[in-house]
Amino acid sequence: MILGKVLTYRDSLTYVIPLKSYTVSEVASGHLPLWNPFNGLGEPWMANPQTGVFYPPTYFFLLGDMVGFQLYLLFHLILMAIGTAIWLR
């Protein structure tokens, strides 16, 4: 949190955070999230690349939804800055 506020815009609260939270909770409980029965009438979960089951920054969400989301954004911002610096050299 920055100044008591969470950096978010549009789909973050209704799509990204619940998606990552479900993924992390399933993995933390020892299950491989093959299927999510809570989306619509069910949805293949591990086959969807947006769920990030095998993407390490997804596991920032183990620290809690809002802290995890802040770290997730910060990680990508730093990665983008490093990539831009390398590209500009």
Backbone as a ProteinNet text record, in pm:
[ID]
protein_1_A
[PRIMARY]
MILGKVLTYRDSLTYVIPLKSYTVSEVASGHLPLWNPFNGLGEPWMANPQTGVFYPPTYFFLLGDMVGFQLYLLFHLILMAIGTAIWLR
[TERTIARY]
83.1	0	87.2	47.2	116.7	20.7	57.3	-28.3	-166.2	-172.8	-298.9	-390	-337.7	-417.8	-351.9	-432.4	-383	-382.3	-269.2	-261.4	-345.8	-449.3	-534.8	-610.9	-649.8	-727.9	-803.3	-926.4	-1015.9	-1030.8	-972.1	-997.9	-921.6	-839.1	-754.8	-835.3	-933	-1009.1	-1108.4	-1159.5	-1262.1	-1208.3	-1085.2	-1032.8	-896.3	-797.3	-659.7	-641.4	-684.9	-662.9	-736.6	-865	-929.8	-865.4	-821.5	-758.1	-629.6	-544.3	-417.7	-441	-537.2	-566.3	-612	-699.8	-746.1	-629.6	-546.8	-432.1	-339.8	-305	-212.8	-274.5	-402.5	-465.9	-471.3	-495.2	-498	-359.4	-259.6	-123.2	-76.7	-108.2	-67.2	-134	-255.1	-322.8	-280.8	-185.9	-132.4	-202.4	-289.9	-361.1	-304.9	-297.4	-261.5	-390.2	-401.1	-528.9	-557.7	-610.4	-644.5	-775	-867.2	-1003.2	-1051.4	-1117.3	-1177.8	-1329.4	-1394.3	-1538.6	-1617	-1549.1	-1617.5	-1638	-1571.1	-1590	-1697.6	-1805.8	-1914.1	-1959.7	-1957	-1991	-1866	-1753.3	-1624.9	-1537.1	-1407.6	-1314.5	-1181.1	-1117.5	-984.2	-890.3	-815.4	-736.2	-590.1	-529.4	-387.8	-362.1	-460.2	-445.5	-456.7	-501.5	-516.6	-387.3	-314.3	-188	-203.8	-321.8	-341.5	-345.4	-366.1	-369.7	-231.4	-127.6	9.5	50.2	0.8	33.5	184.9	253	397.2	478.3	416.9	484.7	521.7	650.8	692.1	634.4	623.8	567.5	423.1	352.5	216.5	217.6	325.6	330.6	358	369.4	367.2	232.8	129.8	-4.4	-15.8	87.2	90	96.7	144.9	157.4	27.6	-77.2	-205.9	-238.9	-365.3	-407.6	-351.9	-367.1	-325.8	-173.4	-105.2	41.4	98.1	42.9	87.5	68.7	-43.7	-70.3	27.1	55.9	152.1	291.1	334.2	464.2	467.3	356.2	343	361	295.5	310.2	451.1	505.8	640	744.3	732.1	824.1	823.9	704.1	695.1	743	722.7	771.6	925.1	987	1133.3	1186.9	1122.8	1163.7	1154.2	1048.4	1031.1	1140.3	1174.1	1277.2	1414	1445.6	1573.1	1579	1471.7	1465.3	1477.4	1412.9	1420.9	1563.5	1627.3	1764.7	1859.2	1841.6	1927.1	1900.8	1775.8	1740.2	1794	1792.2	1840.1	1991.7	2062.7	2208.6	2248.3
-118.3	0	124.1	220.3	347.8	453.9	519	620.8	566	438.5	377.2	343.7	352	322.3	211.2	138.7	30	76	53.6	87.4	-11.9	35	-54.3	25	-42.8	20.1	-88	-63.7	-145.8	-289.1	-384.5	-526.4	-585.5	-508.7	-563.8	-624.8	-551	-600.8	-710.2	-708.6	-806.6	-925.9	-915	-1025.8	-1074.2	-986	-1028.2	-1079.9	-1003.1	-1043.1	-1173	-1188.4	-1317.7	-1435.3	-1411.4	-1515.8	-1563.9	-1470.9	-1506.6	-1565	-1511.2	-1561.4	-1706.2	-1739.3	-1877.8	-1970	-1927.6	-2008.4	-2036.6	-1931.4	-1944.9	-2027.3	-2007.5	-2083.6	-2232.3	-2265.6	-2407.1	-2470.6	-2400.9	-2455.5	-2465.5	-2362.8	-2363.4	-2476.7	-2517.3	-2627.2	-2764.1	-2764.1	-2890.8	-2946.7	-2869.2	-2915.5	-2848.8	-2924.1	-2867.5	-2815.1	-2685.1	-2628.5	-2658	-2774.5	-2812.5	-2747.7	-2727.5	-2682.2	-2587.8	-2480.2	-2389.3	-2401.8	-2462.7	-2480.7	-2353.3	-2247.8	-2126.1	-2023.4	-2037.5	-1946.1	-2001.2	-1928.5	-1973.9	-2112.8	-2204.7	-2344.2	-2429.5	-2364.7	-2432.4	-2392.3	-2398	-2353.4	-2424.1	-2468	-2524.6	-2418.1	-2452.7	-2350.5	-2355.6	-2470.7	-2479	-2455.8	-2478.9	-2458.4	-2311.1	-2226.8	-2084.2	-2013	-1952.7	-1888.8	-1767.1	-1707.7	-1591.4	-1626.3	-1751	-1789.4	-1788.9	-1806.9	-1798.1	-1906.7	-2026.7	-2136	-2157.9	-2146.9	-2171.4	-2042.7	-1927.8	-1798.4	-1753.4	-1753.3	-1726.3	-1599.2	-1484.1	-1366.4	-1384.1	-1481.9	-1509.5	-1537.6	-1595.2	-1637.7	-1524.4	-1400.4	-1284	-1278.5	-1334.3	-1331.8	-1418.8	-1495.9	-1569.9	-1473.9	-1351.9	-1251.7	-1177.2	-1212.5	-1143.8	-1078.7	-1057	-1006.8	-869	-773.9	-637.9	-622.9	-682.3	-676	-750.9	-866.8	-945.2	-871.5	-803.8	-729.2	-612.7	-543	-433.3	-484.5	-595.7	-652.1	-702.2	-758	-805.7	-689.1	-577.1	-458.7	-401.4	-393.6	-339.3	-423.8	-555	-645.2	-616.9	-604.7	-581.9	-442.1	-345.6	-210.4	-208.8	-276.4	-283.8	-359	-469.7	-547.2	-462.7	-384.5	-297.3	-190.9	-132.1	-27.7	-84.8	-204.2	-266.9	-296.3	-350.8	-379.8	-253.9	-147.2	-20.6	35.4	28.4	77.2	-0.4	-131.2	-214.6	-179.6	-164.5	-134	2	101	235.2	243.7	152.4	153.5	120.4
0	0	0	-74.6	-80	-28.7	80.2	142.5	177.3	214.1	252.6	135.8	14.1	-105	-185.4	-258.4	-341	-485.6	-553.2	-694.2	-773.6	-834.7	-911.7	-1016.9	-1119.6	-1224.7	-1300.5	-1325.8	-1405.6	-1358.1	-1426.1	-1401.1	-1283.5	-1219	-1112.9	-999.3	-948.5	-832.8	-868.6	-990	-1025.6	-1104.3	-1156.5	-1236.9	-1188.4	-1187.3	-1160.2	-1017.9	-919.5	-780.5	-745.5	-780.7	-752.2	-826.9	-950.1	-1030.3	-963.2	-923.8	-859.4	-719.9	-647.5	-513.2	-516.1	-609.8	-621.2	-656.1	-751	-792	-673.7	-600.5	-488	-374.7	-347.9	-239.8	-271.8	-396.7	-435.6	-424.7	-473.7	-467.4	-322.2	-241.3	-99.9	-22.3	-64.7	4.7	-49.6	-143.3	-192.6	-314.3	-377.2	-496.1	-621	-727.2	-856.3	-918.6	-941.3	-986.8	-1134.8	-1160.3	-1297	-1342.4	-1250.9	-1283.7	-1174.6	-1213.8	-1116.3	-1127.2	-1029.7	-1035.5	-1004	-960.7	-917.6	-1028.8	-1141.3	-1254.6	-1347.3	-1361.1	-1446.8	-1406.1	-1499.7	-1470.6	-1457.9	-1441.5	-1430.5	-1547.2	-1524	-1627.4	-1608.1	-1719.2	-1707	-1651	-1548.9	-1480.2	-1520	-1515.5	-1546.8	-1696	-1779	-1922.9	-1961.6	-1870.2	-1896.3	-1856	-1950.6	-1916.1	-1824.9	-1817.8	-1732.3	-1583.9	-1551.1	-1410.4	-1347.3	-1426.7	-1378.6	-1281.4	-1300	-1207.9	-1201.5	-1313.6	-1318.1	-1329	-1302	-1310.2	-1169	-1134.4	-995.8	-931.1	-999.4	-931.1	-883.6	-934.3	-886.8	-736.8	-688.4	-548.7	-450.4	-500.3	-411.9	-339.1	-399	-340.3	-215.3	-183.9	-57.1	61.2	37.3	143.3	169.4	98.4	109.9	-23.7	-46.7	-177	-210.5	-120.6	-152.2	-152.5	-55.5	-51.9	-172.1	-199.8	-314.5	-445.3	-458.5	-581.7	-595.9	-486.2	-489.3	-530.1	-471.9	-506.9	-650.6	-695.2	-833.3	-930.6	-902.5	-986.6	-978.9	-858.8	-840.3	-912.9	-903.6	-973.5	-1123.3	-1180.8	-1324.6	-1363.3	-1277.2	-1302.3	-1303.2	-1206.4	-1201.4	-1322.9	-1357.3	-1474.1	-1600.9	-1612.2	-1727.7	-1731.7	-1616.2	-1609.6	-1649.3	-1601	-1635.9	-1785.8	-1838.7	-1982.3	-2067.2	-2023.9	-2097.4	-2093	-1976	-1962.7	-2052.9	-2057.3	-2144.9	-2289.9	-2326.7	-2464.9	-2506.5	-2417.1	-2451.3	-2460.1	-2396.8	-2405.4	-2546
[MASK]
+++++++++++++++++++++++++++++++++++++++++++++++++++++++++++++++++++++++++++++++++++++++++

